[in-house]
Amino acid sequence: MTENRIAQVVDLVAQALDIPPDELGPDSSMENVPQWDSVEHMSICLAFEQRFGKALDMDAITTATSIRALADLVP
């Protein structure tokens, strides 16, 4: 996985959560970012689909709950 993918996903999640990108890193997830709740996760998934043009199925939505997992899905 490239640093560029991580950076792109950090930027996307930071925008969706309205927090500074420097508060996020490769290991950020729903488990350790208080703002990243289930409702915000859906916003993140929608933003991901719009930015990268890749539809996420229900399996991807339920398992891609971290920066690394989302970066793995970047086409």
N, CA, C, O and CB atoms as a CASP TS submission, in Angstrom:
PFRMAT TS
TARGET T0000
AUTHOR 0000-0000-0000
METHOD Language model
MODEL 1
PARENT N/A
ATOM      1  N   MET     1       0.848  -1.179   0.000  1.00  0.00           N
ATOM      2  CA  MET     1       0.000   0.000   0.000  1.00  0.00           C
ATOM      3  C   MET     1       0.892   1.241   0.000  1.00  0.00           C
ATOM      4  O   MET     1       1.873   1.320   0.740  1.00  0.00           O
ATOM      5  CB  MET     1      -0.964  -0.001   1.226  1.00  0.00           C
ATOM      6  N   THR     2       0.539   2.181  -0.824  1.00  0.00           N
ATOM      7  CA  THR     2       1.388   3.350  -0.946  1.00  0.00           C
ATOM      8  C   THR     2       1.018   4.417   0.080  1.00  0.00           C
ATOM      9  O   THR     2      -0.114   4.485   0.560  1.00  0.00           O
ATOM     10  CB  THR     2       1.297   3.919  -2.351  1.00  0.00           C
ATOM     11  N   GLU     3       1.988   5.227   0.391  1.00  0.00           N
ATOM     12  CA  GLU     3       1.757   6.369   1.288  1.00  0.00           C
ATOM     13  C   GLU     3       0.717   7.307   0.686  1.00  0.00           C
ATOM     14  O   GLU     3      -0.046   7.949   1.408  1.00  0.00           O
ATOM     15  CB  GLU     3       3.079   7.136   1.557  1.00  0.00           C
ATOM     16  N   ASN     4       0.694   7.378  -0.641  1.00  0.00           N
ATOM     17  CA  ASN     4      -0.253   8.257  -1.317  1.00  0.00           C
ATOM     18  C   ASN     4      -1.694   7.827  -1.034  1.00  0.00           C
ATOM     19  O   ASN     4      -2.561   8.667  -0.793  1.00  0.00           O
ATOM     20  CB  ASN     4       0.014   8.264  -2.830  1.00  0.00           C
ATOM     21  N   ARG     5      -1.941   6.538  -1.063  1.00  0.00           N
ATOM     22  CA  ARG     5      -3.300   6.045  -0.766  1.00  0.00           C
ATOM     23  C   ARG     5      -3.697   6.387   0.662  1.00  0.00           C
ATOM     24  O   ARG     5      -4.815   6.837   0.911  1.00  0.00           O
ATOM     25  CB  ARG     5      -3.388   4.518  -0.984  1.00  0.00           C
ATOM     26  N   ILE     6      -2.789   6.175   1.587  1.00  0.00           N
ATOM     27  CA  ILE     6      -3.057   6.514   2.989  1.00  0.00           C
ATOM     28  C   ILE     6      -3.377   8.000   3.103  1.00  0.00           C
ATOM     29  O   ILE     6      -4.348   8.382   3.756  1.00  0.00           O
ATOM     30  CB  ILE     6      -1.844   6.145   3.893  1.00  0.00           C
ATOM     31  N   ALA     7      -2.561   8.837   2.470  1.00  0.00           N
ATOM     32  CA  ALA     7      -2.763  10.284   2.533  1.00  0.00           C
ATOM     33  C   ALA     7      -4.114  10.684   1.942  1.00  0.00           C
ATOM     34  O   ALA     7      -4.800  11.551   2.483  1.00  0.00           O
ATOM     35  CB  ALA     7      -1.633  11.010   1.797  1.00  0.00           C
ATOM     36  N   GLN     8      -4.493  10.053   0.837  1.00  0.00           N
ATOM     37  CA  GLN     8      -5.783  10.365   0.216  1.00  0.00           C
ATOM     38  C   GLN     8      -6.942  10.001   1.144  1.00  0.00           C
ATOM     39  O   GLN     8      -7.906  10.756   1.267  1.00  0.00           O
ATOM     40  CB  GLN     8      -5.925   9.622  -1.121  1.00  0.00           C
ATOM     41  N   VAL     9      -6.844   8.856   1.785  1.00  0.00           N
ATOM     42  CA  VAL     9      -7.915   8.423   2.679  1.00  0.00           C
ATOM     43  C   VAL     9      -7.931   9.267   3.955  1.00  0.00           C
ATOM     44  O   VAL     9      -9.005   9.595   4.460  1.00  0.00           O
ATOM     45  CB  VAL     9      -7.753   6.934   3.028  1.00  0.00           C
ATOM     46  N   VAL    10      -6.766   9.620   4.480  1.00  0.00           N
ATOM     47  CA  VAL    10      -6.709  10.508   5.645  1.00  0.00           C
ATOM     48  C   VAL    10      -7.411  11.815   5.313  1.00  0.00           C
ATOM     49  O   VAL    10      -8.204  12.312   6.112  1.00  0.00           O
ATOM     50  CB  VAL    10      -5.239  10.772   6.078  1.00  0.00           C
ATOM     51  N   ASP    11      -7.129  12.372   4.148  1.00  0.00           N
ATOM     52  CA  ASP    11      -7.758  13.627   3.731  1.00  0.00           C
ATOM     53  C   ASP    11      -9.273  13.466   3.630  1.00  0.00           C
ATOM     54  O   ASP    11     -10.020  14.321   4.106  1.00  0.00           O
ATOM     55  CB  ASP    11      -7.183  14.095   2.382  1.00  0.00           C
ATOM     56  N   LEU    12      -9.725  12.394   3.023  1.00  0.00           N
ATOM     57  CA  LEU    12     -11.152  12.143   2.857  1.00  0.00           C
ATOM     58  C   LEU    12     -11.850  12.005   4.213  1.00  0.00           C
ATOM     59  O   LEU    12     -12.894  12.619   4.436  1.00  0.00           O
ATOM     60  CB  LEU    12     -11.374  10.880   2.018  1.00  0.00           C
ATOM     61  N   VAL    13     -11.285  11.211   5.109  1.00  0.00           N
ATOM     62  CA  VAL    13     -11.902  10.991   6.422  1.00  0.00           C
ATOM     63  C   VAL    13     -11.875  12.277   7.242  1.00  0.00           C
ATOM     64  O   VAL    13     -12.848  12.595   7.925  1.00  0.00           O
ATOM     65  CB  VAL    13     -11.179   9.854   7.183  1.00  0.00           C
ATOM     66  N   ALA    14     -10.785  13.010   7.181  1.00  0.00           N
ATOM     67  CA  ALA    14     -10.696  14.279   7.915  1.00  0.00           C
ATOM     68  C   ALA    14     -11.779  15.248   7.450  1.00  0.00           C
ATOM     69  O   ALA    14     -12.422  15.903   8.270  1.00  0.00           O
ATOM     70  CB  ALA    14      -9.301  14.914   7.732  1.00  0.00           C
ATOM     71  N   GLN    15     -11.980  15.338   6.145  1.00  0.00           N
ATOM     72  CA  GLN    15     -13.022  16.212   5.621  1.00  0.00           C
ATOM     73  C   GLN    15     -14.402  15.750   6.072  1.00  0.00           C
ATOM     74  O   GLN    15     -15.228  16.564   6.486  1.00  0.00           O
ATOM     75  CB  GLN    15     -12.957  16.263   4.095  1.00  0.00           C
ATOM     76  N   ALA    16     -14.651  14.458   5.994  1.00  0.00           N
ATOM     77  CA  ALA    16     -15.961  13.922   6.375  1.00  0.00           C
ATOM     78  C   ALA    16     -16.247  14.144   7.859  1.00  0.00           C
ATOM     79  O   ALA    16     -17.386  14.408   8.243  1.00  0.00           O
ATOM     80  CB  ALA    16     -16.037  12.430   6.048  1.00  0.00           C
ATOM     81  N   LEU    17     -15.212  14.036   8.691  1.00  0.00           N
ATOM     82  CA  LEU    17     -15.386  14.192  10.132  1.00  0.00           C
ATOM     83  C   LEU    17     -15.181  15.627  10.602  1.00  0.00           C
ATOM     84  O   LEU    17     -15.392  15.939  11.774  1.00  0.00           O
ATOM     85  CB  LEU    17     -14.432  13.284  10.861  1.00  0.00           C
ATOM     86  N   ASP    18     -14.768  16.501   9.681  1.00  0.00           N
ATOM     87  CA  ASP    18     -14.502  17.901   9.995  1.00  0.00           C
ATOM     88  C   ASP    18     -13.463  18.038  11.115  1.00  0.00           C
ATOM     89  O   ASP    18     -13.658  18.759  12.093  1.00  0.00           O
ATOM     90  CB  ASP    18     -15.801  18.606  10.393  1.00  0.00           C
ATOM     91  N   ILE    19     -12.356  17.315  10.930  1.00  0.00           N
ATOM     92  CA  ILE    19     -11.230  17.407  11.861  1.00  0.00           C
ATOM     93  C   ILE    19      -9.950  17.609  11.048  1.00  0.00           C
ATOM     94  O   ILE    19      -9.917  17.280   9.862  1.00  0.00           O
ATOM     95  CB  ILE    19     -11.129  16.122  12.765  1.00  0.00           C
ATOM     96  N   PRO    20      -8.896  18.146  11.673  1.00  0.00           N
ATOM     97  CA  PRO    20      -7.635  18.342  10.953  1.00  0.00           C
ATOM     98  C   PRO    20      -7.016  17.003  10.556  1.00  0.00           C
ATOM     99  O   PRO    20      -7.023  16.059  11.346  1.00  0.00           O
ATOM    100  CB  PRO    20      -6.646  19.146  11.813  1.00  0.00           C
ATOM    101  N   PRO    21      -6.480  16.915   9.330  1.00  0.00           N
ATOM    102  CA  PRO    21      -5.864  15.665   8.880  1.00  0.00           C
ATOM    103  C   PRO    21      -4.732  15.185   9.776  1.00  0.00           C
ATOM    104  O   PRO    21      -4.475  13.983   9.856  1.00  0.00           O
ATOM    105  CB  PRO    21      -5.348  15.832   7.485  1.00  0.00           C
ATOM    106  N   ASP    22      -4.048  16.109  10.454  1.00  0.00           N
ATOM    107  CA  ASP    22      -2.922  15.680  11.294  1.00  0.00           C
ATOM    108  C   ASP    22      -3.378  14.968  12.571  1.00  0.00           C
ATOM    109  O   ASP    22      -2.552  14.475  13.338  1.00  0.00           O
ATOM    110  CB  ASP    22      -2.065  16.881  11.661  1.00  0.00           C
ATOM    111  N   GLU    23      -4.692  14.916  12.794  1.00  0.00           N
ATOM    112  CA  GLU    23      -5.214  14.149  13.927  1.00  0.00           C
ATOM    113  C   GLU    23      -5.456  12.686  13.552  1.00  0.00           C
ATOM    114  O   GLU    23      -5.831  11.875  14.399  1.00  0.00           O
ATOM    115  CB  GLU    23      -6.512  14.778  14.435  1.00  0.00           C
ATOM    116  N   LEU    24      -5.241  12.358  12.287  1.00  0.00           N
ATOM    117  CA  LEU    24      -5.459  11.002  11.790  1.00  0.00           C
ATOM    118  C   LEU    24      -4.169  10.411  11.257  1.00  0.00           C
ATOM    119  O   LEU    24      -3.257  11.135  10.856  1.00  0.00           O
ATOM    120  CB  LEU    24      -6.531  10.992  10.700  1.00  0.00           C
ATOM    121  N   GLY    25      -4.104   9.101  11.258  1.00  0.00           N
ATOM    122  CA  GLY    25      -2.952   8.405  10.695  1.00  0.00           C
ATOM    123  C   GLY    25      -3.383   7.057  10.172  1.00  0.00           C
ATOM    124  O   GLY    25      -4.572   6.737  10.187  1.00  0.00           O
ATOM    125  N   PRO    26      -2.438   6.261   9.711  1.00  0.00           N
ATOM    126  CA  PRO    26      -2.758   4.953   9.131  1.00  0.00           C
ATOM    127  C   PRO    26      -3.528   4.031  10.080  1.00  0.00           C
ATOM    128  O   PRO    26      -4.304   3.187   9.632  1.00  0.00           O
ATOM    129  CB  PRO    26      -1.487   4.271   8.703  1.00  0.00           C
ATOM    130  N   ASP    27      -3.316   4.190  11.383  1.00  0.00           N
ATOM    131  CA  ASP    27      -3.960   3.307  12.354  1.00  0.00           C
ATOM    132  C   ASP    27      -5.252   3.880  12.932  1.00  0.00           C
ATOM    133  O   ASP    27      -5.836   3.286  13.838  1.00  0.00           O
ATOM    134  CB  ASP    27      -3.005   3.011  13.473  1.00  0.00           C
ATOM    135  N   SER    28      -5.703   5.019  12.423  1.00  0.00           N
ATOM    136  CA  SER    28      -6.955   5.604  12.896  1.00  0.00           C
ATOM    137  C   SER    28      -8.129   4.749  12.433  1.00  0.00           C
ATOM    138  O   SER    28      -8.136   4.221  11.321  1.00  0.00           O
ATOM    139  CB  SER    28      -7.109   7.060  12.390  1.00  0.00           C
ATOM    140  N   SER    29      -9.131   4.623  13.320  1.00  0.00           N
ATOM    141  CA  SER    29     -10.285   3.783  13.004  1.00  0.00           C
ATOM    142  C   SER    29     -11.488   4.217  13.828  1.00  0.00           C
ATOM    143  O   SER    29     -11.415   5.153  14.624  1.00  0.00           O
ATOM    144  CB  SER    29      -9.967   2.297  13.258  1.00  0.00           C
ATOM    145  N   MET    30     -12.588   3.519  13.619  1.00  0.00           N
ATOM    146  CA  MET    30     -13.781   3.767  14.420  1.00  0.00           C
ATOM    147  C   MET    30     -13.518   3.487  15.896  1.00  0.00           C
ATOM    148  O   MET    30     -14.200   4.030  16.766  1.00  0.00           O
ATOM    149  CB  MET    30     -14.946   2.910  13.919  1.00  0.00           C
ATOM    150  N   GLU    31     -12.543   2.651  16.176  1.00  0.00           N
ATOM    151  CA  GLU    31     -12.233   2.268  17.550  1.00  0.00           C
ATOM    152  C   GLU    31     -11.514   3.367  18.334  1.00  0.00           C
ATOM    153  O   GLU    31     -11.631   3.438  19.558  1.00  0.00           O
ATOM    154  CB  GLU    31     -11.391   1.023  17.549  1.00  0.00           C
ATOM    155  N   ASN    32     -10.764   4.227  17.623  1.00  0.00           N
ATOM    156  CA  ASN    32      -9.941   5.198  18.355  1.00  0.00           C
ATOM    157  C   ASN    32     -10.138   6.653  17.932  1.00  0.00           C
ATOM    158  O   ASN    32      -9.389   7.528  18.368  1.00  0.00           O
ATOM    159  CB  ASN    32      -8.509   4.843  18.190  1.00  0.00           C
ATOM    160  N   VAL    33     -11.129   6.920  17.092  1.00  0.00           N
ATOM    161  CA  VAL    33     -11.453   8.297  16.703  1.00  0.00           C
ATOM    162  C   VAL    33     -12.897   8.551  17.147  1.00  0.00           C
ATOM    163  O   VAL    33     -13.833   8.062  16.514  1.00  0.00           O
ATOM    164  CB  VAL    33     -11.270   8.530  15.131  1.00  0.00           C
ATOM    165  N   PRO    34     -13.082   9.313  18.231  1.00  0.00           N
ATOM    166  CA  PRO    34     -14.425   9.488  18.792  1.00  0.00           C
ATOM    167  C   PRO    34     -15.465  10.019  17.804  1.00  0.00           C
ATOM    168  O   PRO    34     -16.636   9.649  17.886  1.00  0.00           O
ATOM    169  CB  PRO    34     -14.350  10.413  19.955  1.00  0.00           C
ATOM    170  N   GLN    35     -15.058  10.868  16.888  1.00  0.00           N
ATOM    171  CA  GLN    35     -15.995  11.447  15.929  1.00  0.00           C
ATOM    172  C   GLN    35     -16.479  10.424  14.894  1.00  0.00           C
ATOM    173  O   GLN    35     -17.505  10.638  14.248  1.00  0.00           O
ATOM    174  CB  GLN    35     -15.346  12.625  15.222  1.00  0.00           C
ATOM    175  N   TRP    36     -15.754   9.328  14.734  1.00  0.00           N
ATOM    176  CA  TRP    36     -16.035   8.333  13.701  1.00  0.00           C
ATOM    177  C   TRP    36     -17.032   7.312  14.251  1.00  0.00           C
ATOM    178  O   TRP    36     -16.652   6.220  14.674  1.00  0.00           O
ATOM    179  CB  TRP    36     -14.722   7.629  13.227  1.00  0.00           C
ATOM    180  N   ASP    37     -18.302   7.684  14.238  1.00  0.00           N
ATOM    181  CA  ASP    37     -19.344   6.768  14.697  1.00  0.00           C
ATOM    182  C   ASP    37     -20.024   6.131  13.489  1.00  0.00           C
ATOM    183  O   ASP    37     -19.600   6.340  12.352  1.00  0.00           O
ATOM    184  CB  ASP    37     -20.382   7.507  15.587  1.00  0.00           C
ATOM    185  N   SER    38     -21.068   5.362  13.732  1.00  0.00           N
ATOM    186  CA  SER    38     -21.699   4.619  12.642  1.00  0.00           C
ATOM    187  C   SER    38     -22.347   5.535  11.608  1.00  0.00           C
ATOM    188  O   SER    38     -22.325   5.233  10.415  1.00  0.00           O
ATOM    189  CB  SER    38     -22.736   3.670  13.199  1.00  0.00           C
ATOM    190  N   VAL    39     -22.917   6.638  12.050  1.00  0.00           N
ATOM    191  CA  VAL    39     -23.526   7.580  11.100  1.00  0.00           C
ATOM    192  C   VAL    39     -22.441   8.235  10.245  1.00  0.00           C
ATOM    193  O   VAL    39     -22.582   8.337   9.027  1.00  0.00           O
ATOM    194  CB  VAL    39     -24.352   8.665  11.850  1.00  0.00           C
ATOM    195  N   GLU    40     -21.371   8.673  10.883  1.00  0.00           N
ATOM    196  CA  GLU    40     -20.271   9.297  10.146  1.00  0.00           C
ATOM    197  C   GLU    40     -19.591   8.280   9.225  1.00  0.00           C
ATOM    198  O   GLU    40     -19.076   8.640   8.166  1.00  0.00           O
ATOM    199  CB  GLU    40     -19.243   9.904  11.124  1.00  0.00           C
ATOM    200  N   HIS    41     -19.593   7.023   9.632  1.00  0.00           N
ATOM    201  CA  HIS    41     -18.990   5.996   8.785  1.00  0.00           C
ATOM    202  C   HIS    41     -19.717   5.912   7.442  1.00  0.00           C
ATOM    203  O   HIS    41     -19.082   5.735   6.402  1.00  0.00           O
ATOM    204  CB  HIS    41     -19.016   4.627   9.494  1.00  0.00           C
ATOM    205  N   MET    42     -21.024   6.037   7.462  1.00  0.00           N
ATOM    206  CA  MET    42     -21.778   6.013   6.210  1.00  0.00           C
ATOM    207  C   MET    42     -21.415   7.230   5.354  1.00  0.00           C
ATOM    208  O   MET    42     -21.316   7.117   4.133  1.00  0.00           O
ATOM    209  CB  MET    42     -23.302   5.981   6.491  1.00  0.00           C
ATOM    210  N   SER    43     -21.220   8.375   5.977  1.00  0.00           N
ATOM    211  CA  SER    43     -20.791   9.574   5.238  1.00  0.00           C
ATOM    212  C   SER    43     -19.415   9.359   4.620  1.00  0.00           C
ATOM    213  O   SER    43     -19.166   9.755   3.481  1.00  0.00           O
ATOM    214  CB  SER    43     -20.768  10.809   6.167  1.00  0.00           C
ATOM    215  N   ILE    44     -18.529   8.731   5.378  1.00  0.00           N
ATOM    216  CA  ILE    44     -17.184   8.432   4.872  1.00  0.00           C
ATOM    217  C   ILE    44     -17.277   7.488   3.670  1.00  0.00           C
ATOM    218  O   ILE    44     -16.597   7.693   2.665  1.00  0.00           O
ATOM    219  CB  ILE    44     -16.302   7.803   5.991  1.00  0.00           C
ATOM    220  N   CYS    45     -18.109   6.467   3.776  1.00  0.00           N
ATOM    221  CA  CYS    45     -18.255   5.503   2.673  1.00  0.00           C
ATOM    222  C   CYS    45     -18.828   6.174   1.426  1.00  0.00           C
ATOM    223  O   CYS    45     -18.378   5.899   0.314  1.00  0.00           O
ATOM    224  CB  CYS    45     -19.161   4.330   3.100  1.00  0.00           C
ATOM    225  N   LEU    46     -19.800   7.037   1.600  1.00  0.00           N
ATOM    226  CA  LEU    46     -20.359   7.762   0.454  1.00  0.00           C
ATOM    227  C   LEU    46     -19.315   8.678  -0.174  1.00  0.00           C
ATOM    228  O   LEU    46     -19.208   8.750  -1.398  1.00  0.00           O
ATOM    229  CB  LEU    46     -21.588   8.580   0.881  1.00  0.00           C
ATOM    230  N   ALA    47     -18.551   9.372   0.651  1.00  0.00           N
ATOM    231  CA  ALA    47     -17.495  10.251   0.138  1.00  0.00           C
ATOM    232  C   ALA    47     -16.438   9.435  -0.592  1.00  0.00           C
ATOM    233  O   ALA    47     -15.915   9.865  -1.621  1.00  0.00           O
ATOM    234  CB  ALA    47     -16.849  11.058   1.285  1.00  0.00           C
ATOM    235  N   PHE    48     -16.121   8.252  -0.058  1.00  0.00           N
ATOM    236  CA  PHE    48     -15.154   7.358  -0.703  1.00  0.00           C
ATOM    237  C   PHE    48     -15.649   6.978  -2.099  1.00  0.00           C
ATOM    238  O   PHE    48     -14.897   7.049  -3.071  1.00  0.00           O
ATOM    239  CB  PHE    48     -14.922   6.083   0.157  1.00  0.00           C
ATOM    240  N   GLU    49     -16.916   6.575  -2.191  1.00  0.00           N
ATOM    241  CA  GLU    49     -17.477   6.182  -3.481  1.00  0.00           C
ATOM    242  C   GLU    49     -17.436   7.329  -4.483  1.00  0.00           C
ATOM    243  O   GLU    49     -17.118   7.131  -5.656  1.00  0.00           O
ATOM    244  CB  GLU    49     -18.910   5.699  -3.305  1.00  0.00           C
ATOM    245  N   GLN    50     -17.759   8.526  -4.011  1.00  0.00           N
ATOM    246  CA  GLN    50     -17.752   9.688  -4.907  1.00  0.00           C
ATOM    247  C   GLN    50     -16.344  10.040  -5.355  1.00  0.00           C
ATOM    248  O   GLN    50     -16.118  10.301  -6.537  1.00  0.00           O
ATOM    249  CB  GLN    50     -18.390  10.892  -4.221  1.00  0.00           C
ATOM    250  N   ARG    51     -15.398  10.051  -4.433  1.00  0.00           N
ATOM    251  CA  ARG    51     -14.037  10.454  -4.770  1.00  0.00           C
ATOM    252  C   ARG    51     -13.329   9.441  -5.656  1.00  0.00           C
ATOM    253  O   ARG    51     -12.637   9.823  -6.600  1.00  0.00           O
ATOM    254  CB  ARG    51     -13.239  10.667  -3.512  1.00  0.00           C
ATOM    255  N   PHE    52     -13.493   8.158  -5.366  1.00  0.00           N
ATOM    256  CA  PHE    52     -12.733   7.135  -6.070  1.00  0.00           C
ATOM    257  C   PHE    52     -13.535   6.405  -7.140  1.00  0.00           C
ATOM    258  O   PHE    52     -12.988   5.574  -7.865  1.00  0.00           O
ATOM    259  CB  PHE    52     -12.205   6.144  -5.091  1.00  0.00           C
ATOM    260  N   GLY    53     -14.826   6.709  -7.245  1.00  0.00           N
ATOM    261  CA  GLY    53     -15.649   6.090  -8.274  1.00  0.00           C
ATOM    262  C   GLY    53     -15.789   4.582  -8.121  1.00  0.00           C
ATOM    263  O   GLY    53     -15.953   3.860  -9.105  1.00  0.00           O
ATOM    264  N   LYS    54     -15.721   4.120  -6.889  1.00  0.00           N
ATOM    265  CA  LYS    54     -15.830   2.681  -6.620  1.00  0.00           C
ATOM    266  C   LYS    54     -16.956   2.454  -5.625  1.00  0.00           C
ATOM    267  O   LYS    54     -16.933   2.980  -4.513  1.00  0.00           O
ATOM    268  CB  LYS    54     -14.484   2.100  -6.076  1.00  0.00           C
ATOM    269  N   ALA    55     -17.934   1.669  -6.035  1.00  0.00           N
ATOM    270  CA  ALA    55     -19.042   1.335  -5.141  1.00  0.00           C
ATOM    271  C   ALA    55     -18.562   0.354  -4.073  1.00  0.00           C
ATOM    272  O   ALA    55     -17.805  -0.574  -4.357  1.00  0.00           O
ATOM    273  CB  ALA    55     -20.234   0.738  -5.937  1.00  0.00           C
ATOM    274  N   LEU    56     -19.014   0.575  -2.849  1.00  0.00           N
ATOM    275  CA  LEU    56     -18.677  -0.327  -1.746  1.00  0.00           C
ATOM    276  C   LEU    56     -19.882  -1.201  -1.443  1.00  0.00           C
ATOM    277  O   LEU    56     -20.984  -0.695  -1.226  1.00  0.00           O
ATOM    278  CB  LEU    56     -18.235   0.468  -0.479  1.00  0.00           C
ATOM    279  N   ASP    57     -19.674  -2.517  -1.427  1.00  0.00           N
ATOM    280  CA  ASP    57     -20.773  -3.404  -1.061  1.00  0.00           C
ATOM    281  C   ASP    57     -20.890  -3.453   0.467  1.00  0.00           C
ATOM    282  O   ASP    57     -20.052  -2.900   1.180  1.00  0.00           O
ATOM    283  CB  ASP    57     -20.554  -4.834  -1.649  1.00  0.00           C
ATOM    284  N   MET    58     -21.926  -4.114   0.952  1.00  0.00           N
ATOM    285  CA  MET    58     -22.172  -4.127   2.397  1.00  0.00           C
ATOM    286  C   MET    58     -21.010  -4.741   3.167  1.00  0.00           C
ATOM    287  O   MET    58     -20.705  -4.303   4.277  1.00  0.00           O
ATOM    288  CB  MET    58     -23.450  -4.892   2.704  1.00  0.00           C
ATOM    289  N   ASP    59     -20.364  -5.741   2.598  1.00  0.00           N
ATOM    290  CA  ASP    59     -19.211  -6.351   3.259  1.00  0.00           C
ATOM    291  C   ASP    59     -18.083  -5.331   3.432  1.00  0.00           C
ATOM    292  O   ASP    59     -17.479  -5.240   4.501  1.00  0.00           O
ATOM    293  CB  ASP    59     -18.713  -7.567   2.456  1.00  0.00           C
ATOM    294  N   ALA    60     -17.805  -4.570   2.378  1.00  0.00           N
ATOM    295  CA  ALA    60     -16.751  -3.551   2.459  1.00  0.00           C
ATOM    296  C   ALA    60     -17.120  -2.469   3.465  1.00  0.00           C
ATOM    297  O   ALA    60     -16.268  -2.016   4.229  1.00  0.00           O
ATOM    298  CB  ALA    60     -16.499  -2.923   1.078  1.00  0.00           C
ATOM    299  N   ILE    61     -18.371  -2.057   3.468  1.00  0.00           N
ATOM    300  CA  ILE    61     -18.809  -1.006   4.397  1.00  0.00           C
ATOM    301  C   ILE    61     -18.636  -1.459   5.843  1.00  0.00           C
ATOM    302  O   ILE    61     -18.208  -0.678   6.693  1.00  0.00           O
ATOM    303  CB  ILE    61     -20.283  -0.626   4.133  1.00  0.00           C
ATOM    304  N   THR    62     -18.964  -2.704   6.118  1.00  0.00           N
ATOM    305  CA  THR    62     -18.890  -3.174   7.507  1.00  0.00           C
ATOM    306  C   THR    62     -17.476  -3.521   7.956  1.00  0.00           C
ATOM    307  O   THR    62     -17.206  -3.556   9.156  1.00  0.00           O
ATOM    308  CB  THR    62     -19.771  -4.380   7.681  1.00  0.00           C
ATOM    309  N   THR    63     -16.572  -3.778   7.019  1.00  0.00           N
ATOM    310  CA  THR    63     -15.207  -4.151   7.421  1.00  0.00           C
ATOM    311  C   THR    63     -14.188  -3.030   7.228  1.00  0.00           C
ATOM    312  O   THR    63     -13.133  -3.053   7.862  1.00  0.00           O
ATOM    313  CB  THR    63     -14.762  -5.361   6.640  1.00  0.00           C
ATOM    314  N   ALA    64     -14.470  -2.066   6.385  1.00  0.00           N
ATOM    315  CA  ALA    64     -13.510  -0.981   6.131  1.00  0.00           C
ATOM    316  C   ALA    64     -13.729   0.147   7.136  1.00  0.00           C
ATOM    317  O   ALA    64     -14.196   1.230   6.786  1.00  0.00           O
ATOM    318  CB  ALA    64     -13.649  -0.444   4.674  1.00  0.00           C
ATOM    319  N   THR    65     -13.384  -0.130   8.380  1.00  0.00           N
ATOM    320  CA  THR    65     -13.630   0.828   9.454  1.00  0.00           C
ATOM    321  C   THR    65     -12.345   1.468   9.972  1.00  0.00           C
ATOM    322  O   THR    65     -12.284   1.937  11.108  1.00  0.00           O
ATOM    323  CB  THR    65     -14.352   0.148  10.593  1.00  0.00           C
ATOM    324  N   SER    66     -11.328   1.478   9.124  1.00  0.00           N
ATOM    325  CA  SER    66     -10.064   2.117   9.492  1.00  0.00           C
ATOM    326  C   SER    66      -9.445   2.758   8.252  1.00  0.00           C
ATOM    327  O   SER    66      -9.834   2.473   7.119  1.00  0.00           O
ATOM    328  CB  SER    66      -9.082   1.088  10.130  1.00  0.00           C
ATOM    329  N   ILE    67      -8.478   3.624   8.499  1.00  0.00           N
ATOM    330  CA  ILE    67      -7.779   4.275   7.389  1.00  0.00           C
ATOM    331  C   ILE    67      -7.116   3.209   6.509  1.00  0.00           C
ATOM    332  O   ILE    67      -7.252   3.247   5.286  1.00  0.00           O
ATOM    333  CB  ILE    67      -6.718   5.292   7.920  1.00  0.00           C
ATOM    334  N   ARG    68      -6.408   2.269   7.117  1.00  0.00           N
ATOM    335  CA  ARG    68      -5.728   1.223   6.345  1.00  0.00           C
ATOM    336  C   ARG    68      -6.702   0.391   5.517  1.00  0.00           C
ATOM    337  O   ARG    68      -6.442   0.110   4.347  1.00  0.00           O
ATOM    338  CB  ARG    68      -4.945   0.312   7.277  1.00  0.00           C
ATOM    339  N   ALA    69      -7.825  -0.005   6.121  1.00  0.00           N
ATOM    340  CA  ALA    69      -8.795  -0.831   5.405  1.00  0.00           C
ATOM    341  C   ALA    69      -9.401  -0.070   4.229  1.00  0.00           C
ATOM    342  O   ALA    69      -9.602  -0.645   3.159  1.00  0.00           O
ATOM    343  CB  ALA    69      -9.902  -1.301   6.355  1.00  0.00           C
ATOM    344  N   LEU    70      -9.692   1.208   4.414  1.00  0.00           N
ATOM    345  CA  LEU    70     -10.216   2.006   3.307  1.00  0.00           C
ATOM    346  C   LEU    70      -9.159   2.186   2.229  1.00  0.00           C
ATOM    347  O   LEU    70      -9.472   2.117   1.040  1.00  0.00           O
ATOM    348  CB  LEU    70     -10.699   3.373   3.808  1.00  0.00           C
ATOM    349  N   ALA    71      -7.916   2.414   2.623  1.00  0.00           N
ATOM    350  CA  ALA    71      -6.834   2.591   1.644  1.00  0.00           C
ATOM    351  C   ALA    71      -6.644   1.339   0.809  1.00  0.00           C
ATOM    352  O   ALA    71      -6.284   1.422  -0.365  1.00  0.00           O
ATOM    353  CB  ALA    71      -5.523   2.950   2.348  1.00  0.00           C
ATOM    354  N   ASP    72      -6.885   0.171   1.411  1.00  0.00           N
ATOM    355  CA  ASP    72      -6.784  -1.082   0.652  1.00  0.00           C
ATOM    356  C   ASP    72      -7.815  -1.161  -0.460  1.00  0.00           C
ATOM    357  O   ASP    72      -7.625  -1.902  -1.425  1.00  0.00           O
ATOM    358  CB  ASP    72      -6.946  -2.273   1.579  1.00  0.00           C
ATOM    359  N   LEU    73      -8.904  -0.411  -0.344  1.00  0.00           N
ATOM    360  CA  LEU    73      -9.985  -0.438  -1.324  1.00  0.00           C
ATOM    361  C   LEU    73      -9.828   0.596  -2.439  1.00  0.00           C
ATOM    362  O   LEU    73     -10.580   0.584  -3.414  1.00  0.00           O
ATOM    363  CB  LEU    73     -11.293  -0.221  -0.629  1.00  0.00           C
ATOM    364  N   VAL    74      -8.848   1.491  -2.291  1.00  0.00           N
ATOM    365  CA  VAL    74      -8.651   2.515  -3.319  1.00  0.00           C
ATOM    366  C   VAL    74      -8.237   1.832  -4.617  1.00  0.00           C
ATOM    367  O   VAL    74      -7.282   1.056  -4.638  1.00  0.00           O
ATOM    368  CB  VAL    74      -7.580   3.564  -2.877  1.00  0.00           C
ATOM    369  N   PRO    75      -8.965   2.125  -5.712  1.00  0.00           N
ATOM    370  CA  PRO    75      -8.640   1.461  -6.983  1.00  0.00           C
ATOM    371  C   PRO    75      -7.290   1.890  -7.530  1.00  0.00           C
ATOM    372  O   PRO    75      -6.875   1.420  -8.589  1.00  0.00           O
ATOM    373  CB  PRO    75      -9.714   1.747  -8.013  1.00  0.00           C
TER
END
